[in-house]
Amino acid sequence: MSDTTSCSIDRRGVATVTLNRPDVCNAMDEIMIAELTATLTALRLNSEVRMLILAASGSCFSSGSDLKWMKRGALADPNHNFEDALRLARLLRTLDRLPIPTIARVHGPALGVGLGIISCCDLAVCTKDAWFSIPETRLGLIPAVVGPYIISRIGSTAARRYFLTAEKMNSATACKIGLIHEEAHDLTGMDAQIECWVNEIGQNSPHALAAAKRLITSVDHRPIDDAMISDTAHRIAHIRTHEEAQEGVNAFLEQRAPYWLSAAI
């Protein structure tokens, strides 16, 4: 039982994990990092889970790192801080590498680590009143652990601006630079967009979705050389023989629903 997060799974296999420290605006500390990592790892091992929605309680998605946690780090030695950073890095990698589609449901502010979490999700939607910031340099720090995921999401040009200025960006700007995919007028509109994505994703082969995520990770920022050509050719050759690929093609030709739609997403 987690004190900092909650998790529910509906009959369709859609898991909703909620950051649940509203009293501190869902700031991340070592306990929350450990519990969220454990929750995500358990979901990864659950074959009944088909996708994940990452949400937050209260009025804020995440204010970033817990100030008390940061203060303890400032008083600790470099080895302690290194282990602390590794635990956060493992959380982000766990979320980024989940084999199921992931959706960030963002309302209110999201700062620092909060942007890292959003950047590790496949899809993200926010309300129009959401705003975002990467404030580390104002504290004499750098967004080192979350940096690779944020840069991959928004690109180096936007990262140069928002890492160095630490200025706020609104929901429209977050969409423009690619941090957020869609913005909604309110919570109801945001949930409608999520439901639309859930329905669209639910029509797709679970095995193909996982393979597509691995493909993106593998080819991102790599040159299209002989090695990549060989790699991608092997991937399609392999997946064509998988039972879900054969079922998908046969279902299309026979004008019927494939068996994975029996979950009624």
C-alpha positions in Angstrom: 0.0 0.0 0.0 1.5 3.3 -1.1 1.1 6.5 0.9 2.2 8.8 -2.0 0.5 7.3 -5.0 -2.7 5.4 -5.7 -3.4 2.9 -8.5 -6.6 1.5 -10.0 -7.2 -0.8 -13.0 -10.5 -0.8 -14.8 -12.1 -3.8 -16.6 -10.5 -2.7 -19.9 -7.0 -3.0 -18.5 -6.5 0.8 -18.2 -4.4 1.6 -15.1 -4.6 5.0 -13.5 -1.7 5.9 -11.3 -2.3 9.1 -9.3 0.4 11.2 -7.6 -1.1 11.7 -4.2 0.8 14.3 -2.1 -1.6 17.2 -2.6 -0.5 18.9 0.6 2.9 19.5 -0.9 1.7 20.0 -4.5 2.8 16.4 -5.4 6.5 17.3 -4.9 8.8 14.3 -5.3 10.9 12.9 -2.5 12.8 9.7 -2.0 9.7 7.9 -0.6 7.5 8.9 -3.5 10.2 8.0 -6.0 10.5 4.5 -4.5 6.8 3.9 -4.3 6.1 5.2 -7.8 8.9 3.0 -9.2 7.5 0.0 -7.4 4.0 0.7 -8.7 5.2 1.1 -12.3 7.3 -2.1 -12.1 4.3 -4.0 -10.8 2.2 -2.7 -13.7 4.9 -3.8 -16.2 4.6 -7.3 -14.9 0.8 -7.4 -15.1 -0.1 -8.8 -18.4 -3.7 -7.7 -18.0 -2.7 -4.0 -18.1 -2.9 -2.5 -21.6 -2.2 1.2 -21.0 -1.5 3.7 -18.2 -2.9 7.1 -17.3 -0.6 9.1 -15.0 -2.6 11.7 -13.1 -2.3 13.9 -9.9 -4.5 14.8 -7.0 -5.1 18.3 -5.7 -4.6 21.5 -7.7 -1.1 20.8 -9.0 0.4 18.1 -11.2 3.8 18.3 -9.6 5.8 21.1 -8.1 9.0 19.2 -8.8 11.4 18.1 -6.1 10.4 18.3 -2.5 12.3 21.2 -0.8 12.9 19.2 2.4 14.4 16.4 0.3 16.6 18.9 -1.5 17.7 20.4 1.8 18.7 16.9 3.1 20.7 16.4 -0.1 22.5 19.7 0.4 23.7 18.5 3.8 24.7 15.0 2.6 27.9 13.8 1.0 28.3 13.3 -2.8 27.8 9.5 -2.6 24.4 10.0 -0.9 23.4 12.5 -3.6 24.6 10.2 -6.3 22.4 7.3 -5.0 19.5 9.7 -4.7 19.9 10.8 -8.3 20.2 7.2 -9.5 16.9 6.3 -7.9 15.2 9.2 -9.7 16.9 8.2 -12.9 15.6 4.6 -12.5 12.1 5.9 -12.0 12.2 7.9 -15.2 13.7 5.1 -17.2 11.0 2.7 -15.8 8.3 5.0 -17.0 9.9 5.8 -20.3 10.5 2.1 -21.1 7.1 0.8 -20.1 5.9 -1.5 -22.9 2.4 -0.1 -22.7 1.1 3.3 -24.0 1.3 6.0 -21.3 -0.8 9.2 -21.1 0.0 12.1 -18.8 -3.1 13.9 -17.5 -1.8 17.3 -16.5 -3.6 20.1 -14.6 -2.2 23.1 -12.7 1.5 23.7 -12.5 4.2 21.2 -13.5 7.8 22.1 -12.6 11.2 20.4 -12.9 10.8 16.7 -12.2 7.2 17.1 -13.1 8.3 18.0 -16.7 10.5 14.9 -16.7 7.6 12.7 -15.8 5.5 14.2 -18.6 8.3 13.8 -21.1 8.6 10.1 -20.3 4.9 9.6 -21.2 3.9 8.8 -24.8 1.0 11.2 -24.9 0.1 14.2 -22.7 -2.9 16.5 -22.4 -3.3 19.5 -20.2 -5.9 22.0 -19.2 -5.6 25.6 -20.5 -4.7 26.8 -17.0 -1.7 24.5 -16.7 1.7 26.1 -16.7 5.2 24.8 -16.8 8.7 25.7 -15.7 12.2 24.2 -15.4 13.5 26.3 -12.4 16.6 24.5 -11.4 19.1 27.2 -12.5 17.4 29.7 -10.2 18.3 27.4 -7.3 21.9 27.0 -8.4 21.2 23.5 -9.9 20.7 21.9 -13.3 18.0 19.6 -14.6 20.5 16.8 -15.1 18.6 13.6 -14.5 15.4 14.8 -16.2 17.3 16.7 -18.9 17.7 13.9 -21.5 14.0 13.2 -21.5 12.9 16.8 -21.7 15.4 17.6 -24.4 14.3 14.5 -26.4 10.7 15.8 -26.0 11.1 19.6 -26.8 14.4 19.7 -28.7 17.6 21.5 -27.9 16.4 24.9 -29.2 13.6 25.1 -26.7 15.7 23.5 -24.0 18.3 26.2 -24.4 15.6 28.8 -23.7 13.7 27.2 -20.9 16.7 25.6 -19.1 18.5 28.9 -19.1 15.7 31.4 -18.4 13.7 29.2 -16.1 10.7 31.3 -17.3 7.1 30.0 -17.2 5.4 28.6 -20.2 1.7 28.4 -20.7 -0.3 25.5 -22.1 -0.3 26.9 -25.7 3.5 27.2 -25.6 3.9 23.7 -24.1 1.8 22.4 -27.1 3.8 24.4 -29.6 7.2 23.0 -28.5 5.9 19.4 -28.2 5.8 18.9 -24.4 2.1 18.6 -24.5 0.1 17.0 -27.4 -3.4 18.5 -26.7 -4.8 21.2 -24.4 -8.4 21.1 -23.2 -10.6 23.9 -21.8 -11.2 22.1 -18.5 -11.0 18.8 -16.7 -14.0 17.4 -18.5 -12.5 18.2 -21.9 -9.2 16.7 -20.8 -10.8 13.5 -19.7 -12.7 13.3 -23.0 -9.4 13.6 -24.9 -7.9 10.8 -22.8 -10.9 8.6 -23.5 -10.6 9.3 -27.2 -6.9 8.2 -27.0 -7.8 5.1 -24.9 -10.4 4.1 -27.5 -8.0 4.6 -30.4 -5.1 2.7 -28.7 -7.5 -0.1 -27.7 -8.1 -1.0 -31.3 -4.4 -1.8 -31.8 -2.4 -5.0 -31.2 -0.8 -5.0 -27.7 2.3 -6.7 -29.1 2.6 -4.2 -31.9 2.2 -1.3 -29.5 5.1 -2.5 -27.4 7.2 -3.2 -30.5 6.4 0.3 -31.8 7.7 1.9 -28.6 10.9 -0.2 -28.8 11.3 0.9 -32.4 11.0 4.6 -31.5 13.6 4.3 -28.7 16.0 2.4 -31.0 15.9 4.7 -34.0 15.6 8.1 -32.4 18.5 10.4 -33.3 20.4 7.6 -35.2 21.6 8.0 -38.7 19.7 6.1 -41.4 22.7 3.9 -42.3 23.2 0.3 -43.2 23.0 -0.8 -39.5 19.6 0.9 -39.1 18.3 -0.4 -42.4 19.2 -3.9 -41.3 17.8 -3.4 -37.9 14.4 -2.2 -39.1 14.2 -4.9 -41.7 14.8 -7.5 -39.0 12.1 -6.0 -36.9 9.4 -6.1 -39.5 10.5 -9.6 -40.6 10.2 -10.8 -37.1 6.8 -9.2 -36.2 5.2 -10.5 -39.4 5.4 -14.0 -38.0 3.8 -13.1 -34.6 0.3 -14.4 -33.9 -1.1 -10.9 -33.4 0.2 -9.8 -36.8 -1.3 -12.8 -38.5 -4.6 -12.2 -36.6 -4.6 -8.5 -37.5 -4.1 -9.1 -41.2 -6.6 -12.0 -41.3 -9.2 -9.9 -39.4 -8.8 -7.0 -41.8 -9.2 -9.3 -44.9 -12.2 -11.0 -43.4 -13.7 -7.7 -42.3 -14.0 -8.7 -38.7 -12.6 -7.4 -35.3 -9.3 -9.0 -34.1 -9.5 -10.9 -30.9 -7.8 -8.3 -28.8 -10.9 -6.1 -29.2 -12.8 -8.6 -27.0 -11.5 -6.5 -24.0 -14.1 -3.9 -25.2 -11.9 -0.9 -24.8 
